[in-house]
Amino acid sequence: MKRQIHIVEVGPRDGLQNDPANLTVDEKLEFIARLEAAGVTRMESGSFVSPKAVPKMANSPEVFAGLNRGGQTKHIALALNETGVRRAIEAKADEINFVLVASETFGRKNQGMSPQDSADMLAKCAPLVHEAGLPLSATISVAFGDPYDGDVDLGVVGNLAAQAQRTGIAELALGDTIGAATPWDVKRAIDRVRIEAPDVTLRMHFHDTRGAGLANVFAAVEAGVDVIDASCGGIGGCPFAPAATGNVATEDVIWMLHRAGYETGIDLTQMIDTARWLESVLGHGVSSALSRAGAFPKAR
């Protein structure tokens, strides 16, 4: 059998949270439905954070209330603290992704926490998620660089990973929030985290701010990582990370993987069509290469 690479679609959350457009609940639900039709089986469908801090996610409860729960897609809710976790559980999220932070200044600006504060908060919130019977994952944000403090110590990343493993998470994502990583950084980080947290599944979350996104996906896959975050159209960014652009584009990632012989379970043509539809809804172009150039070879 061909090796399966699992794509976690983050467009409805990370993709939309910093976009100039303000999508309605119905528009978000149509976006999600199109992604489901393309074969996406896991996606971040919203976040339960302060609406003052991230106003584009303020309607996440209404989005979760309107989801089609009869399909195969699992809908992930992002949370930063106990209030967010409780709201996500109340909204009947299928999975909760908790955010840790690997650097001091970004952590203070993004969630009002130091790295250790975020680890302590995860330890406090994890029992709530386990009691609700939901899968719990965690993302270490700015794991490869902080826009304010510069390089991030891999020792901090490893320590957070070890603490996260002790809370019983099923999966840990390393987030290149500002697109600062290179493939060599990716390999070093994966090696370190596997030493510190050997029992958790790794996931990688790359932004393409400096053009290394697909190269970093390649490095992660070569290192044995089977779960990759991506955003339809390459939309996205972080309100607290100056100049950060979108995630690696889902259609670009799956085209590269399919050409290499990997399976993703996602229909490339439908994903490209969704990215092009998204341009009309957002009122601006998207950054993905496949939305402009199309696939190669062309579908017959």
NUVOLO-757034 format. One record per residue (C-alpha): chain; residue in three letters; residue number from 1; x, y, z. Coordinates in steps of 0.1 Angstrom, whole numbers. Layout:
// NUVOLO-757034
NODE   kolro   kolnu   volum      px      py      pz
NODE       A     Ala     NUM       X       Y       Z
...
//
This chain:
// NUVOLO-757034
NODE   kolro   kolnu   volum      px      py      pz
NODE       A     Met       1       0       0       0
NODE       A     Lys       2      11      36      -7
NODE       A     Arg       3      20      56      24
NODE       A     Gln       4      -8      78      36
NODE       A     Ile       5      -2     114      45
NODE       A     His       6     -30     129      65
NODE       A     Ile       7     -39     165      58
NODE       A     Val       8     -55     186      85
NODE       A     Glu       9     -73     215      68
NODE       A     Val      10     -69     247      88
NODE       A     Gly      11     -85     272      63
NODE       A     Pro      12    -117     278      82
NODE       A     Arg      13     -98     287     113
NODE       A     Asp      14     -61     297     107
NODE       A     Gly      15     -69     307      72
NODE       A     Leu      16     -98     331      79
NODE       A     Gln      17     -87     345     113
NODE       A     Asn      18     -65     372      98
NODE       A     Asp      19     -81     377      64
NODE       A     Pro      20     -95     411      55
NODE       A     Ala      21    -128     396      46
NODE       A     Asn      22    -156     390      71
NODE       A     Leu      23    -173     358      61
NODE       A     Thr      24    -208     351      74
NODE       A     Val      25    -217     319      91
NODE       A     Asp      26    -234     306      60
NODE       A     Glu      27    -203     314      39
NODE       A     Lys      28    -181     296      64
NODE       A     Leu      29    -204     266      63
NODE       A     Glu      30    -203     265      26
NODE       A     Phe      31    -165     267      26
NODE       A     Ile      32    -164     238      51
NODE       A     Ala      33    -189     218      30
NODE       A     Arg      34    -168     222      -1
NODE       A     Leu      35    -137     210      18
NODE       A     Glu      36    -157     180      30
NODE       A     Ala      37    -168     172      -5
NODE       A     Ala      38    -131     173     -16
NODE       A     Gly      39    -123     145       9
NODE       A     Val      40    -111     164      39
NODE       A     Thr      41    -116     143      70
NODE       A     Arg      42    -101     165      97
NODE       A     Met      43    -102     203      98
NODE       A     Glu      44    -100     232     122
NODE       A     Ser      45    -135     246     118
NODE       A     Gly      46    -132     275     143
NODE       A     Ser      47    -116     287     176
NODE       A     Phe      48    -130     296     210
NODE       A     Val      49    -109     326     219
NODE       A     Ser      50    -116     361     229
NODE       A     Pro      51    -138     378     202
NODE       A     Lys      52    -120     410     210
NODE       A     Ala      53     -86     395     202
NODE       A     Val      54     -97     375     172
NODE       A     Pro      55    -130     390     159
NODE       A     Lys      56    -130     369     128
NODE       A     Met      57    -137     338     150
NODE       A     Ala      58    -164     353     170
NODE       A     Asn      59    -191     333     152
NODE       A     Ser      60    -175     300     158
NODE       A     Pro      61    -203     288     181
NODE       A     Glu      62    -228     294     153
NODE       A     Val      63    -205     277     128
NODE       A     Phe      64    -202     246     150
NODE       A     Ala      65    -240     246     155
NODE       A     Gly      66    -245     245     117
NODE       A     Leu      67    -221     218     108
NODE       A     Asn      68    -232     186      90
NODE       A     Arg      69    -224     160     116
NODE       A     Gly      70    -234     130      95
NODE       A     Gly      71    -203     128      74
NODE       A     Gln      72    -168     115      80
NODE       A     Thr      73    -151     148      88
NODE       A     Lys      74    -139     155     123
NODE       A     His      75    -142     191     133
NODE       A     Ile      76    -114     205     155
NODE       A     Ala      77    -119     235     178
NODE       A     Leu      78     -88     256     189
NODE       A     Ala      79     -86     268     225
NODE       A     Leu      80     -61     287     246
NODE       A     Asn      81     -75     284     281
NODE       A     Glu      82    -101     269     303
NODE       A     Thr      83    -129     292     292
NODE       A     Gly      84    -122     283     256
NODE       A     Val      85    -120     246     263
NODE       A     Arg      86    -154     246     281
NODE       A     Arg      87    -170     266     252
NODE       A     Ala      88    -155     241     227
NODE       A     Ile      89    -169     211     246
NODE       A     Glu      90    -203     229     248
NODE       A     Ala      91    -202     234     211
NODE       A     Lys      92    -197     197     206
NODE       A     Ala      93    -163     199     189
NODE       A     Asp      94    -150     165     178
NODE       A     Glu      95    -115     173     189
NODE       A     Ile      96     -98     201     208
NODE       A     Asn      97     -64     216     199
NODE       A     Phe      98     -47     235     227
NODE       A     Val      99     -21     261     219
NODE       A     Leu     100      12     262     238
NODE       A     Val     101      37     289     231
NODE       A     Ala     102      75     285     228
NODE       A     Ser     103      86     321     234
NODE       A     Glu     104      80     348     259
NODE       A     Thr     105      70     380     240
NODE       A     Phe     106      48     363     214
NODE       A     Gly     107      32     343     242
NODE       A     Arg     108      24     375     261
NODE       A     Lys     109       9     392     230
NODE       A     Asn     110     -10     362     217
NODE       A     Gln     111     -25     346     248
NODE       A     Gly     112     -11     365     278
NODE       A     Met     113      11     337     289
NODE       A     Ser     114      47     326     291
NODE       A     Pro     115      57     292     278
NODE       A     Gln     116      54     277     312
NODE       A     Asp     117      21     294     318
NODE       A     Ser     118       7     278     287
NODE       A     Ala     119      20     243     297
NODE       A     Asp     120       4     248     331
NODE       A     Met     121     -29     258     315
NODE       A     Leu     122     -28     227     293
NODE       A     Ala     123     -23     205     324
NODE       A     Lys     124     -53     222     340
NODE       A     Cys     125     -75     219     309
NODE       A     Ala     126     -66     183     298
NODE       A     Pro     127     -87     166     324
NODE       A     Leu     128    -118     185     312
NODE       A     Val     129    -112     172     276
NODE       A     His     130    -105     137     287
NODE       A     Glu     131    -136     137     309
NODE       A     Ala     132    -157     148     279
NODE       A     Gly     133    -143     118     259
NODE       A     Leu     134    -127     140     232
NODE       A     Pro     135     -93     137     215
NODE       A     Leu     136     -69     163     227
NODE       A     Ser     137     -40     176     206
NODE       A     Ala     138     -16     205     212
NODE       A     Thr     139       2     229     189
NODE       A     Ile     140      35     246     200
NODE       A     Ser     141      33     280     183
NODE       A     Val     142      64     299     172
NODE       A     Ala     143      84     267     176
NODE       A     Phe     144     109     279     150
NODE       A     Gly     145     111     316     156
NODE       A     Asp     146      94     345     174
NODE       A     Pro     147      88     378     155
NODE       A     Tyr     148      99     398     186
NODE       A     Asp     149     125     376     203
NODE       A     Gly     150     141     359     173
NODE       A     Asp     151     154     323     174
NODE       A     Val     152     136     300     198
NODE       A     Asp     153     156     276     220
NODE       A     Leu     154     149     240     210
NODE       A     Gly     155     153     231     247
NODE       A     Val     156     121     251     254
NODE       A     Val     157     103     233     226
NODE       A     Gly     158     114     199     239
NODE       A     Asn     159     104     208     274
NODE       A     Leu     160      69     218     263
NODE       A     Ala     161      66     186     243
NODE       A     Ala     162      75     165     273
NODE       A     Gln     163      50     183     295
NODE       A     Ala     164      23     180     269
NODE       A     Gln     165      29     143     266
NODE       A     Arg     166      23     139     303
NODE       A     Thr     167     -11     155     300
NODE       A     Gly     168     -23     127     277
NODE       A     Ile     169     -24     144     243
NODE       A     Ala     170     -28     122     213
NODE       A     Glu     171      -9     144     189
NODE       A     Leu     172      15     173     190
NODE       A     Ala     173      20     199     162
NODE       A     Leu     174      51     220     158
NODE       A     Gly     175      40     254     145
NODE       A     Asp     176      61     276     123
NODE       A     Thr     177      38     305     130
NODE       A     Ile     178      59     331     112
NODE       A     Gly     179      74     310      84
NODE       A     Ala     180     110     311      98
NODE       A     Ala     181     119     275      95
NODE       A     Thr     182     142     258      69
NODE       A     Pro     183     142     220      62
NODE       A     Trp     184     173     216      84
NODE       A     Asp     185     155     233     113
NODE       A     Val     186     125     210     108
NODE       A     Lys     187     147     179     110
NODE       A     Arg     188     164     191     142
NODE       A     Ala     189     131     200     158
NODE       A     Ile     190     116     166     150
NODE       A     Asp     191     146     147     163
NODE       A     Arg     192     145     167     196
NODE       A     Val     193     108     163     201
NODE       A     Arg     194     110     126     195
NODE       A     Ile     195     135     123     223
NODE       A     Glu     196     114     144     247
NODE       A     Ala     197      79     131     238
NODE       A     Pro     198      84      97     221
NODE       A     Asp     199      48      85     226
NODE       A     Val     200      29     112     207
NODE       A     Thr     201      21     114     170
NODE       A     Leu     202      38     144     154
NODE       A     Arg     203      20     169     131
NODE       A     Met     204      37     199     114
NODE       A     His     205      22     233     108
NODE       A     Phe     206      40     255      83
NODE       A     His     207      35     290      70
NODE       A     Asp     208      50     300      37
NODE       A     Thr     209      61     335      47
NODE       A     Arg     210      96     331      34
NODE       A     Gly     211      89     306       6
NODE       A     Ala     212     102     274      24
NODE       A     Gly     213      68     259      32
NODE       A     Leu     214      67     231       7
NODE       A     Ala     215     104     223      13
NODE       A     Asn     216      96     220      50
NODE       A     Val     217      67     197      42
NODE       A     Phe     218      91     175      22
NODE       A     Ala     219     116     175      51
NODE       A     Ala     220      89     165      76
NODE       A     Val     221      76     137      54
NODE       A     Glu     222     111     124      48
NODE       A     Ala     223     116     124      86
NODE       A     Gly     224      86     102      90
NODE       A     Val     225      58     126      99
NODE       A     Asp     226      25     116      85
NODE       A     Val     227       2     145      95
NODE       A     Ile     228       5     180      79
NODE       A     Asp     229     -16     211      84
NODE       A     Ala     230     -25     231      53
NODE       A     Ser     231     -49     258      43
NODE       A     Cys     232     -70     259      11
NODE       A     Gly     233     -57     287     -12
NODE       A     Gly     234     -28     293      12
NODE       A     Ile     235     -48     318      31
NODE       A     Gly     236     -40     327      67
NODE       A     Gly     237     -18     345      91
NODE       A     Cys     238     -17     354     127
NODE       A     Pro     239     -30     388     141
NODE       A     Phe     240      -1     388     166
NODE       A     Ala     241      27     379     141
NODE       A     Pro     242      37     409     120
NODE       A     Ala     243      41     401      82
NODE       A     Ala     244      32     364      87
NODE       A     Thr     245      14     351      56
NODE       A     Gly     246      -8     321      51
NODE       A     Asn     247      -2     284      57
NODE       A     Val     248      11     261      30
NODE       A     Ala     249     -17     258       4
NODE       A     Thr     250     -36     225       7
NODE       A     Glu     251     -38     220     -31
NODE       A     Asp     252       0     227     -35
NODE       A     Val     253       8     202      -8
NODE       A     Ile     254     -14     174     -21
NODE       A     Trp     255      -2     179     -57
NODE       A     Met     256      34     175     -46
NODE       A     Leu     257      25     145     -24
NODE       A     His     258       5     128     -52
NODE       A     Arg     259      32     134     -77
NODE       A     Ala     260      56     116     -53
NODE       A     Gly     261      32      87     -50
NODE       A     Tyr     262      17      94     -16
NODE       A     Glu     263     -20      91      -8
NODE       A     Thr     264     -40     119       8
NODE       A     Gly     265     -76     109       1
NODE       A     Ile     266     -83     145     -11
NODE       A     Asp     267     -95     152     -46
NODE       A     Leu     268     -71     177     -61
NODE       A     Thr     269     -94     191     -88
NODE       A     Gln     270    -121     198     -62
NODE       A     Met     271     -96     215     -39
NODE       A     Ile     272     -84     237     -67
NODE       A     Asp     273    -120     246     -75
NODE       A     Thr     274    -126     254     -38
NODE       A     Ala     275     -96     277     -37
NODE       A     Arg     276    -109     295     -68
NODE       A     Trp     277    -144     298     -53
NODE       A     Leu     278    -128     312     -22
NODE       A     Glu     279    -113     341     -42
NODE       A     Ser     280    -148     352     -51
NODE       A     Val     281    -161     350     -15
NODE       A     Leu     282    -131     368       0
NODE       A     Gly     283    -130     394     -27
NODE       A     His     284     -93     390     -34
NODE       A     Gly     285     -69     365     -49
NODE       A     Val     286     -53     336     -30
NODE       A     Ser     287     -16     327     -29
NODE       A     Ser     288     -16     291     -39
NODE       A     Ala     289       3     281     -71
NODE       A     Leu     290     -22     255     -81
NODE       A     Ser     291     -51     279     -81
NODE       A     Arg     292     -33     299    -108
NODE       A     Ala     293     -15     273    -128
NODE       A     Gly     294     -37     242    -123
NODE       A     Ala     295     -24     207    -119
NODE       A     Phe     296       1     189    -140
NODE       A     Pro     297      -5     168    -159
NODE       A     Lys     298     -39     181    -167
NODE       A     Ala     299     -69     160    -158
NODE       A     Arg     300     -84     142    -189
//
